[in-house]
């Protein structure tokens, strides 16, 4: 089962690869804007999340502005994984 910490670790590692930032600069409170993530970064994130966590993110989730922090992103992904694991 995925936890906030496990999802955050996946996202943080990806951001470290994409942005060559320092690990201590990337926290759950970090904003998407402050991390300077662009649309190509979001596409890469969607691919990694699908391969690593087994869920597909809606591309519109970022465009809507509802996901403004890494905490919100982790919560969104956790919601997707819980929905995918729910019995039909």
Secondary structure, 3 states (H helix, E strand, C coil): CCCHHHHHHHHHHHHHHHHCCCHHHCCCCCECCCCCCCHHHHHHHHHHHHHHHCCCCCCHHHHCCCCCEHHHHHHHHHHHHHHHHCCC
